[in-house]
Amino acid sequence: MTAAAHSGREITRAAKAGVDAVFVSSVFDSASASAGRPMGPHRFLRLAARSPVAIYALGGLDASTIGRLCIGQTIPFSGWASIAGITAAFGSSNGPA
């Protein structure tokens, strides 16, 4: 089971509810209609370091931003999703022509 979170308090609440992972957003500026004010890499990394459950980054992640979440060669969180990155690599998300 997963949950969405935008703060440390929400991550803690989700962990106490028994989730396996939390999707945290928005890390960077995002074109998504649901994206809120971005928290930035430093705040996201602090949340990830303190999280008792797996953390996945969402919001504004692509080839130009993902490196800002790495510490040396280490990625200190469980994963990320990037709709913009997928669309850039494979074309429009509108489906088959």
Jmol script that loads the backbone (N, CA, C; Angstrom):
load data "model"
ATOM      1  N   MET A   1       0.841  -1.167   0.000  1.00  0.00           N
ATOM      2  CA  MET A   1       0.000   0.000   0.000  1.00  0.00           C
ATOM      3  C   MET A   1       0.893   1.239   0.000  1.00  0.00           C
ATOM      4  N   THR A   2       0.451   2.271  -0.704  1.00  0.00           N
ATOM      5  CA  THR A   2       1.209   3.517  -0.771  1.00  0.00           C
ATOM      6  C   THR A   2       0.318   4.685  -0.359  1.00  0.00           C
ATOM      7  N   ALA A   3       0.964   5.823  -0.145  1.00  0.00           N
ATOM      8  CA  ALA A   3       0.249   7.056   0.171  1.00  0.00           C
ATOM      9  C   ALA A   3       0.993   8.217  -0.463  1.00  0.00           C
ATOM     10  N   ALA A   4       0.303   9.327  -0.605  1.00  0.00           N
ATOM     11  CA  ALA A   4       0.918  10.569  -1.068  1.00  0.00           C
ATOM     12  C   ALA A   4       1.180  11.446   0.143  1.00  0.00           C
ATOM     13  N   ALA A   5       2.282  12.206   0.086  1.00  0.00           N
ATOM     14  CA  ALA A   5       2.609  13.104   1.192  1.00  0.00           C
ATOM     15  C   ALA A   5       3.328  14.337   0.664  1.00  0.00           C
ATOM     16  N   HIS A   6       3.192  15.421   1.433  1.00  0.00           N
ATOM     17  CA  HIS A   6       3.849  16.672   1.077  1.00  0.00           C
ATOM     18  C   HIS A   6       4.639  17.238   2.249  1.00  0.00           C
ATOM     19  N   SER A   7       4.684  16.501   3.353  1.00  0.00           N
ATOM     20  CA  SER A   7       5.379  16.988   4.553  1.00  0.00           C
ATOM     21  C   SER A   7       5.818  15.813   5.413  1.00  0.00           C
ATOM     22  N   GLY A   8       6.684  16.111   6.364  1.00  0.00           N
ATOM     23  CA  GLY A   8       7.123  15.089   7.304  1.00  0.00           C
ATOM     24  C   GLY A   8       5.980  14.552   8.136  1.00  0.00           C
ATOM     25  N   ARG A   9       5.064  15.408   8.526  1.00  0.00           N
ATOM     26  CA  ARG A   9       3.904  14.990   9.322  1.00  0.00           C
ATOM     27  C   ARG A   9       3.048  13.997   8.534  1.00  0.00           C
ATOM     28  N   GLU A  10       2.855  14.265   7.246  1.00  0.00           N
ATOM     29  CA  GLU A  10       2.062  13.352   6.423  1.00  0.00           C
ATOM     30  C   GLU A  10       2.777  12.019   6.213  1.00  0.00           C
ATOM     31  N   ILE A  11       4.102  12.048   6.093  1.00  0.00           N
ATOM     32  CA  ILE A  11       4.882  10.806   5.967  1.00  0.00           C
ATOM     33  C   ILE A  11       4.730   9.972   7.235  1.00  0.00           C
ATOM     34  N   THR A  12       4.852  10.608   8.386  1.00  0.00           N
ATOM     35  CA  THR A  12       4.709   9.907   9.665  1.00  0.00           C
ATOM     36  C   THR A  12       3.320   9.302   9.807  1.00  0.00           C
ATOM     37  N   ARG A  13       2.296  10.063   9.453  1.00  0.00           N
ATOM     38  CA  ARG A  13       0.918   9.574   9.526  1.00  0.00           C
ATOM     39  C   ARG A  13       0.732   8.361   8.611  1.00  0.00           C
ATOM     40  N   ALA A  14       1.289   8.433   7.405  1.00  0.00           N
ATOM     41  CA  ALA A  14       1.169   7.315   6.462  1.00  0.00           C
ATOM     42  C   ALA A  14       1.892   6.076   6.991  1.00  0.00           C
ATOM     43  N   ALA A  15       3.080   6.276   7.551  1.00  0.00           N
ATOM     44  CA  ALA A  15       3.843   5.150   8.098  1.00  0.00           C
ATOM     45  C   ALA A  15       3.080   4.478   9.238  1.00  0.00           C
ATOM     46  N   LYS A  16       2.473   5.271  10.108  1.00  0.00           N
ATOM     47  CA  LYS A  16       1.690   4.715  11.217  1.00  0.00           C
ATOM     48  C   LYS A  16       0.467   3.964  10.722  1.00  0.00           C
ATOM     49  N   ALA A  17      -0.025   4.338   9.542  1.00  0.00           N
ATOM     50  CA  ALA A  17      -1.182   3.646   8.952  1.00  0.00           C
ATOM     51  C   ALA A  17      -0.773   2.337   8.280  1.00  0.00           C
ATOM     52  N   GLY A  18       0.547   2.093   8.204  1.00  0.00           N
ATOM     53  CA  GLY A  18       1.019   0.820   7.680  1.00  0.00           C
ATOM     54  C   GLY A  18       1.377   0.780   6.206  1.00  0.00           C
ATOM     55  N   VAL A  19       1.565   1.940   5.582  1.00  0.00           N
ATOM     56  CA  VAL A  19       1.927   1.921   4.160  1.00  0.00           C
ATOM     57  C   VAL A  19       3.338   1.373   3.967  1.00  0.00           C
ATOM     58  N   ASP A  20       3.593   0.884   2.767  1.00  0.00           N
ATOM     59  CA  ASP A  20       4.920   0.384   2.415  1.00  0.00           C
ATOM     60  C   ASP A  20       5.802   1.473   1.832  1.00  0.00           C
ATOM     61  N   ALA A  21       5.190   2.477   1.222  1.00  0.00           N
ATOM     62  CA  ALA A  21       5.940   3.542   0.556  1.00  0.00           C
ATOM     63  C   ALA A  21       5.090   4.799   0.479  1.00  0.00           C
ATOM     64  N   VAL A  22       5.784   5.933   0.331  1.00  0.00           N
ATOM     65  CA  VAL A  22       5.124   7.228   0.213  1.00  0.00           C
ATOM     66  C   VAL A  22       5.666   7.946  -1.017  1.00  0.00           C
ATOM     67  N   PHE A  23       4.742   8.518  -1.801  1.00  0.00           N
ATOM     68  CA  PHE A  23       5.109   9.367  -2.932  1.00  0.00           C
ATOM     69  C   PHE A  23       5.104  10.803  -2.433  1.00  0.00           C
ATOM     70  N   VAL A  24       6.247  11.470  -2.530  1.00  0.00           N
ATOM     71  CA  VAL A  24       6.397  12.826  -2.017  1.00  0.00           C
ATOM     72  C   VAL A  24       6.494  13.796  -3.187  1.00  0.00           C
ATOM     73  N   SER A  25       5.659  14.842  -3.151  1.00  0.00           N
ATOM     74  CA  SER A  25       5.674  15.827  -4.229  1.00  0.00           C
ATOM     75  C   SER A  25       5.327  17.209  -3.679  1.00  0.00           C
ATOM     76  N   SER A  26       5.574  18.162  -4.394  1.00  0.00           N
ATOM     77  CA  SER A  26       6.315  18.233  -5.630  1.00  0.00           C
ATOM     78  C   SER A  26       7.748  18.647  -5.293  1.00  0.00           C
ATOM     79  N   VAL A  27       8.709  17.894  -5.815  1.00  0.00           N
ATOM     80  CA  VAL A  27      10.105  18.179  -5.488  1.00  0.00           C
ATOM     81  C   VAL A  27      10.602  19.406  -6.245  1.00  0.00           C
ATOM     82  N   PHE A  28      10.353  19.460  -7.552  1.00  0.00           N
ATOM     83  CA  PHE A  28      10.762  20.589  -8.392  1.00  0.00           C
ATOM     84  C   PHE A  28       9.523  21.176  -9.070  1.00  0.00           C
ATOM     85  N   ASP A  29       9.682  22.300  -9.758  1.00  0.00           N
ATOM     86  CA  ASP A  29       8.587  22.859 -10.552  1.00  0.00           C
ATOM     87  C   ASP A  29       8.083  21.799 -11.507  1.00  0.00           C
ATOM     88  N   SER A  30       6.777  21.721 -11.645  1.00  0.00           N
ATOM     89  CA  SER A  30       6.169  20.706 -12.496  1.00  0.00           C
ATOM     90  C   SER A  30       5.019  21.312 -13.287  1.00  0.00           C
ATOM     91  N   ALA A  31       4.823  20.810 -14.495  1.00  0.00           N
ATOM     92  CA  ALA A  31       3.706  21.256 -15.326  1.00  0.00           C
ATOM     93  C   ALA A  31       2.413  20.539 -14.963  1.00  0.00           C
ATOM     94  N   SER A  32       2.481  19.586 -14.046  1.00  0.00           N
ATOM     95  CA  SER A  32       1.293  18.829 -13.646  1.00  0.00           C
ATOM     96  C   SER A  32       0.251  19.756 -13.036  1.00  0.00           C
ATOM     97  N   ALA A  33      -0.993  19.522 -13.402  1.00  0.00           N
ATOM     98  CA  ALA A  33      -2.090  20.338 -12.874  1.00  0.00           C
ATOM     99  C   ALA A  33      -2.233  20.215 -11.359  1.00  0.00           C
ATOM    100  N   SER A  34      -1.797  19.088 -10.793  1.00  0.00           N
ATOM    101  CA  SER A  34      -1.934  18.878  -9.347  1.00  0.00           C
ATOM    102  C   SER A  34      -0.702  19.290  -8.545  1.00  0.00           C
ATOM    103  N   ALA A  35       0.348  19.734  -9.238  1.00  0.00           N
ATOM    104  CA  ALA A  35       1.591  20.090  -8.545  1.00  0.00           C
ATOM    105  C   ALA A  35       1.411  21.357  -7.713  1.00  0.00           C
ATOM    106  N   GLY A  36       1.890  21.288  -6.508  1.00  0.00           N
ATOM    107  CA  GLY A  36       1.878  22.456  -5.647  1.00  0.00           C
ATOM    108  C   GLY A  36       3.223  23.168  -5.715  1.00  0.00           C
ATOM    109  N   ARG A  37       3.455  24.025  -4.760  1.00  0.00           N
ATOM    110  CA  ARG A  37       4.729  24.737  -4.676  1.00  0.00           C
ATOM    111  C   ARG A  37       5.844  23.725  -4.439  1.00  0.00           C
ATOM    112  N   PRO A  38       6.918  23.761  -5.237  1.00  0.00           N
ATOM    113  CA  PRO A  38       7.988  22.779  -5.067  1.00  0.00           C
ATOM    114  C   PRO A  38       8.729  22.957  -3.742  1.00  0.00           C
ATOM    115  N   MET A  39       9.108  21.817  -3.146  1.00  0.00           N
ATOM    116  CA  MET A  39       9.836  21.857  -1.878  1.00  0.00           C
ATOM    117  C   MET A  39      11.333  22.001  -2.076  1.00  0.00           C
ATOM    118  N   GLY A  40      11.831  21.644  -3.244  1.00  0.00           N
ATOM    119  CA  GLY A  40      13.261  21.732  -3.524  1.00  0.00           C
ATOM    120  C   GLY A  40      14.017  20.505  -3.051  1.00  0.00           C
ATOM    121  N   PRO A  41      15.222  20.337  -3.556  1.00  0.00           N
ATOM    122  CA  PRO A  41      15.980  19.120  -3.265  1.00  0.00           C
ATOM    123  C   PRO A  41      16.403  18.977  -1.808  1.00  0.00           C
ATOM    124  N   HIS A  42      16.763  20.066  -1.154  1.00  0.00           N
ATOM    125  CA  HIS A  42      17.254  19.958   0.227  1.00  0.00           C
ATOM    126  C   HIS A  42      16.157  19.481   1.175  1.00  0.00           C
ATOM    127  N   ARG A  43      14.973  20.058   1.050  1.00  0.00           N
ATOM    128  CA  ARG A  43      13.865  19.637   1.920  1.00  0.00           C
ATOM    129  C   ARG A  43      13.469  18.192   1.615  1.00  0.00           C
ATOM    130  N   PHE A  44      13.403  17.834   0.323  1.00  0.00           N
ATOM    131  CA  PHE A  44      13.062  16.459  -0.023  1.00  0.00           C
ATOM    132  C   PHE A  44      14.062  15.483   0.578  1.00  0.00           C
ATOM    133  N   LEU A  45      15.346  15.776   0.463  1.00  0.00           N
ATOM    134  CA  LEU A  45      16.368  14.865   0.993  1.00  0.00           C
ATOM    135  C   LEU A  45      16.300  14.756   2.515  1.00  0.00           C
ATOM    136  N   ARG A  46      15.964  15.835   3.207  1.00  0.00           N
ATOM    137  CA  ARG A  46      15.771  15.760   4.659  1.00  0.00           C
ATOM    138  C   ARG A  46      14.590  14.850   4.991  1.00  0.00           C
ATOM    139  N   LEU A  47      13.487  14.995   4.254  1.00  0.00           N
ATOM    140  CA  LEU A  47      12.322  14.130   4.482  1.00  0.00           C
ATOM    141  C   LEU A  47      12.671  12.672   4.221  1.00  0.00           C
ATOM    142  N   ALA A  48      13.394  12.416   3.133  1.00  0.00           N
ATOM    143  CA  ALA A  48      13.772  11.045   2.785  1.00  0.00           C
ATOM    144  C   ALA A  48      14.666  10.435   3.858  1.00  0.00           C
ATOM    145  N   ALA A  49      15.600  11.219   4.381  1.00  0.00           N
ATOM    146  CA  ALA A  49      16.532  10.714   5.394  1.00  0.00           C
ATOM    147  C   ALA A  49      15.816  10.329   6.687  1.00  0.00           C
ATOM    148  N   ARG A  50      14.729  11.011   6.997  1.00  0.00           N
ATOM    149  CA  ARG A  50      14.008  10.765   8.253  1.00  0.00           C
ATOM    150  C   ARG A  50      12.843   9.794   8.103  1.00  0.00           C
ATOM    151  N   SER A  51      12.535   9.398   6.885  1.00  0.00           N
ATOM    152  CA  SER A  51      11.347   8.590   6.661  1.00  0.00           C
ATOM    153  C   SER A  51      11.527   7.155   7.137  1.00  0.00           C
ATOM    154  N   PRO A  52      10.525   6.620   7.841  1.00  0.00           N
ATOM    155  CA  PRO A  52      10.577   5.220   8.270  1.00  0.00           C
ATOM    156  C   PRO A  52      10.115   4.245   7.173  1.00  0.00           C
ATOM    157  N   VAL A  53       9.633   4.776   6.047  1.00  0.00           N
ATOM    158  CA  VAL A  53       9.172   3.948   4.924  1.00  0.00           C
ATOM    159  C   VAL A  53       9.860   4.388   3.641  1.00  0.00           C
ATOM    160  N   ALA A  54       9.741   3.581   2.609  1.00  0.00           N
ATOM    161  CA  ALA A  54      10.320   3.911   1.307  1.00  0.00           C
ATOM    162  C   ALA A  54       9.721   5.215   0.780  1.00  0.00           C
ATOM    163  N   ILE A  55      10.567   6.028   0.163  1.00  0.00           N
ATOM    164  CA  ILE A  55      10.159   7.335  -0.364  1.00  0.00           C
ATOM    165  C   ILE A  55      10.410   7.381  -1.866  1.00  0.00           C
ATOM    166  N   TYR A  56       9.413   7.873  -2.608  1.00  0.00           N
ATOM    167  CA  TYR A  56       9.525   8.073  -4.050  1.00  0.00           C
ATOM    168  C   TYR A  56       9.296   9.543  -4.360  1.00  0.00           C
ATOM    169  N   ALA A  57      10.180  10.127  -5.138  1.00  0.00           N
ATOM    170  CA  ALA A  57      10.101  11.539  -5.504  1.00  0.00           C
ATOM    171  C   ALA A  57       9.214  11.731  -6.731  1.00  0.00           C
ATOM    172  N   LEU A  58       8.375  12.756  -6.681  1.00  0.00           N
ATOM    173  CA  LEU A  58       7.525  13.139  -7.805  1.00  0.00           C
ATOM    174  C   LEU A  58       7.625  14.646  -8.014  1.00  0.00           C
ATOM    175  N   GLY A  59       7.393  15.069  -9.234  1.00  0.00           N
ATOM    176  CA  GLY A  59       7.280  16.496  -9.518  1.00  0.00           C
ATOM    177  C   GLY A  59       8.525  17.127 -10.093  1.00  0.00           C
ATOM    178  N   GLY A  60       8.499  17.361 -11.401  1.00  0.00           N
ATOM    179  CA  GLY A  60       9.565  18.092 -12.062  1.00  0.00           C
ATOM    180  C   GLY A  60      10.866  17.327 -12.228  1.00  0.00           C
ATOM    181  N   LEU A  61      10.807  16.018 -12.135  1.00  0.00           N
ATOM    182  CA  LEU A  61      12.030  15.222 -12.271  1.00  0.00           C
ATOM    183  C   LEU A  61      12.287  14.883 -13.733  1.00  0.00           C
ATOM    184  N   ASP A  62      13.508  15.136 -14.167  1.00  0.00           N
ATOM    185  CA  ASP A  62      13.937  14.791 -15.516  1.00  0.00           C
ATOM    186  C   ASP A  62      15.462  14.705 -15.504  1.00  0.00           C
ATOM    187  N   ALA A  63      16.053  14.555 -16.654  1.00  0.00           N
ATOM    188  CA  ALA A  63      17.503  14.384 -16.733  1.00  0.00           C
ATOM    189  C   ALA A  63      18.261  15.588 -16.172  1.00  0.00           C
ATOM    190  N   SER A  64      17.655  16.766 -16.208  1.00  0.00           N
ATOM    191  CA  SER A  64      18.351  17.957 -15.714  1.00  0.00           C
ATOM    192  C   SER A  64      18.192  18.173 -14.209  1.00  0.00           C
ATOM    193  N   THR A  65      17.232  17.500 -13.562  1.00  0.00           N
ATOM    194  CA  THR A  65      17.005  17.726 -12.130  1.00  0.00           C
ATOM    195  C   THR A  65      17.360  16.543 -11.238  1.00  0.00           C
ATOM    196  N   ILE A  66      17.312  15.332 -11.757  1.00  0.00           N
ATOM    197  CA  ILE A  66      17.504  14.158 -10.902  1.00  0.00           C
ATOM    198  C   ILE A  66      18.865  14.154 -10.219  1.00  0.00           C
ATOM    199  N   GLY A  67      19.889  14.647 -10.890  1.00  0.00           N
ATOM    200  CA  GLY A  67      21.224  14.697 -10.292  1.00  0.00           C
ATOM    201  C   GLY A  67      21.292  15.547  -9.039  1.00  0.00           C
ATOM    202  N   ARG A  68      20.380  16.500  -8.901  1.00  0.00           N
ATOM    203  CA  ARG A  68      20.354  17.362  -7.709  1.00  0.00           C
ATOM    204  C   ARG A  68      19.873  16.609  -6.476  1.00  0.00           C
ATOM    205  N   LEU A  69      19.358  15.384  -6.665  1.00  0.00           N
ATOM    206  CA  LEU A  69      18.911  14.571  -5.537  1.00  0.00           C
ATOM    207  C   LEU A  69      19.910  13.479  -5.162  1.00  0.00           C
ATOM    208  N   CYS A  70      21.010  13.419  -5.873  1.00  0.00           N
ATOM    209  CA  CYS A  70      22.036  12.410  -5.592  1.00  0.00           C
ATOM    210  C   CYS A  70      23.071  12.981  -4.628  1.00  0.00           C
ATOM    211  N   ILE A  71      23.590  12.113  -3.787  1.00  0.00           N
ATOM    212  CA  ILE A  71      24.675  12.488  -2.883  1.00  0.00           C
ATOM    213  C   ILE A  71      25.867  11.659  -3.322  1.00  0.00           C
ATOM    214  N   GLY A  72      26.777  12.284  -4.058  1.00  0.00           N
ATOM    215  CA  GLY A  72      27.865  11.531  -4.676  1.00  0.00           C
ATOM    216  C   GLY A  72      27.263  10.572  -5.685  1.00  0.00           C
ATOM    217  N   GLN A  73      27.574   9.299  -5.553  1.00  0.00           N
ATOM    218  CA  GLN A  73      27.018   8.273  -6.429  1.00  0.00           C
ATOM    219  C   GLN A  73      25.801   7.594  -5.811  1.00  0.00           C
ATOM    220  N   THR A  74      25.312   8.119  -4.697  1.00  0.00           N
ATOM    221  CA  THR A  74      24.216   7.506  -3.959  1.00  0.00           C
ATOM    222  C   THR A  74      22.899   8.232  -4.200  1.00  0.00           C
ATOM    223  N   ILE A  75      21.850   7.461  -4.378  1.00  0.00           N
ATOM    224  CA  ILE A  75      20.501   8.009  -4.434  1.00  0.00           C
ATOM    225  C   ILE A  75      19.850   7.621  -3.108  1.00  0.00           C
ATOM    226  N   PRO A  76      19.702   8.590  -2.175  1.00  0.00           N
ATOM    227  CA  PRO A  76      19.248   8.270  -0.815  1.00  0.00           C
ATOM    228  C   PRO A  76      17.735   8.171  -0.644  1.00  0.00           C
ATOM    229  N   PHE A  77      17.049   7.627  -1.639  1.00  0.00           N
ATOM    230  CA  PHE A  77      15.613   7.407  -1.556  1.00  0.00           C
ATOM    231  C   PHE A  77      15.299   6.229  -2.464  1.00  0.00           C
ATOM    232  N   SER A  78      14.072   5.786  -2.482  1.00  0.00           N
ATOM    233  CA  SER A  78      13.729   4.531  -3.150  1.00  0.00           C
ATOM    234  C   SER A  78      13.517   4.631  -4.651  1.00  0.00           C
ATOM    235  N   GLY A  79      13.086   5.768  -5.148  1.00  0.00           N
ATOM    236  CA  GLY A  79      12.859   5.898  -6.577  1.00  0.00           C
ATOM    237  C   GLY A  79      12.193   7.203  -6.925  1.00  0.00           C
ATOM    238  N   TRP A  80      11.857   7.347  -8.217  1.00  0.00           N
ATOM    239  CA  TRP A  80      11.208   8.561  -8.685  1.00  0.00           C
ATOM    240  C   TRP A  80      10.366   8.237  -9.905  1.00  0.00           C
ATOM    241  N   ALA A  81       9.472   9.166 -10.237  1.00  0.00           N
ATOM    242  CA  ALA A  81       8.659   9.040 -11.443  1.00  0.00           C
ATOM    243  C   ALA A  81       8.775  10.333 -12.218  1.00  0.00           C
ATOM    244  N   SER A  82       8.736  10.217 -13.530  1.00  0.00           N
ATOM    245  CA  SER A  82       8.893  11.395 -14.370  1.00  0.00           C
ATOM    246  C   SER A  82       8.048  11.276 -15.622  1.00  0.00           C
ATOM    247  N   ILE A  83       6.858  11.823 -15.584  1.00  0.00           N
ATOM    248  CA  ILE A  83       5.994  11.821 -16.768  1.00  0.00           C
ATOM    249  C   ILE A  83       6.645  12.651 -17.870  1.00  0.00           C
ATOM    250  N   ALA A  84       7.202  13.803 -17.522  1.00  0.00           N
ATOM    251  CA  ALA A  84       7.854  14.648 -18.529  1.00  0.00           C
ATOM    252  C   ALA A  84       9.034  13.923 -19.158  1.00  0.00           C
ATOM    253  N   GLY A  85       9.782  13.177 -18.365  1.00  0.00           N
ATOM    254  CA  GLY A  85      10.917  12.429 -18.895  1.00  0.00           C
ATOM    255  C   GLY A  85      10.488  11.334 -19.846  1.00  0.00           C
ATOM    256  N   ILE A  86       9.399  10.662 -19.521  1.00  0.00           N
ATOM    257  CA  ILE A  86       8.881   9.607 -20.392  1.00  0.00           C
ATOM    258  C   ILE A  86       8.350  10.214 -21.685  1.00  0.00           C
ATOM    259  N   THR A  87       7.612  11.303 -21.566  1.00  0.00           N
ATOM    260  CA  THR A  87       7.079  11.968 -22.753  1.00  0.00           C
ATOM    261  C   THR A  87       8.204  12.471 -23.641  1.00  0.00           C
ATOM    262  N   ALA A  88       9.266  13.010 -23.040  1.00  0.00           N
ATOM    263  CA  ALA A  88      10.402  13.486 -23.835  1.00  0.00           C
ATOM    264  C   ALA A  88      11.085  12.342 -24.577  1.00  0.00           C
ATOM    265  N   ALA A  89      11.166  11.191 -23.938  1.00  0.00           N
ATOM    266  CA  ALA A  89      11.850  10.046 -24.545  1.00  0.00           C
ATOM    267  C   ALA A  89      10.997   9.340 -25.597  1.00  0.00           C
ATOM    268  N   PHE A  90       9.690   9.282 -25.376  1.00  0.00           N
ATOM    269  CA  PHE A  90       8.840   8.468 -26.239  1.00  0.00           C
ATOM    270  C   PHE A  90       7.779   9.246 -27.001  1.00  0.00           C
ATOM    271  N   GLY A  91       7.711  10.532 -26.815  1.00  0.00           N
ATOM    272  CA  GLY A  91       6.720  11.325 -27.537  1.00  0.00           C
ATOM    273  C   GLY A  91       5.510  11.626 -26.684  1.00  0.00           C
ATOM    274  N   SER A  92       4.478  12.124 -27.323  1.00  0.00           N
ATOM    275  CA  SER A  92       3.259  12.561 -26.661  1.00  0.00           C
ATOM    276  C   SER A  92       2.624  11.450 -25.833  1.00  0.00           C
ATOM    277  N   SER A  93       1.989  11.848 -24.746  1.00  0.00           N
ATOM    278  CA  SER A  93       1.282  10.897 -23.895  1.00  0.00           C
ATOM    279  C   SER A  93      -0.172  10.752 -24.320  1.00  0.00           C
ATOM    280  N   ASN A  94      -0.524  11.237 -25.495  1.00  0.00           N
ATOM    281  CA  ASN A  94      -1.923  11.187 -25.957  1.00  0.00           C
ATOM    282  C   ASN A  94      -2.343   9.837 -26.493  1.00  0.00           C
ATOM    283  N   GLY A  95      -1.462   8.862 -26.523  1.00  0.00           N
ATOM    284  CA  GLY A  95      -1.806   7.526 -26.994  1.00  0.00           C
ATOM    285  C   GLY A  95      -1.509   7.352 -28.474  1.00  0.00           C
ATOM    286  N   PRO A  96      -1.882   6.197 -29.003  1.00  0.00           N
ATOM    287  CA  PRO A  96      -1.607   5.904 -30.408  1.00  0.00           C
ATOM    288  C   PRO A  96      -2.310   6.870 -31.347  1.00  0.00           C
ATOM    289  N   ALA A  97      -1.682   7.109 -32.478  1.00  0.00           N
ATOM    290  CA  ALA A  97      -2.270   8.040 -33.467  1.00  0.00           C
ATOM    291  C   ALA A  97      -3.373   7.359 -34.240  1.00  0.00           C
TER     292      ALA A  97
END
end "model"
wireframe off; spacefill off
backbone 0.3
color backbone group
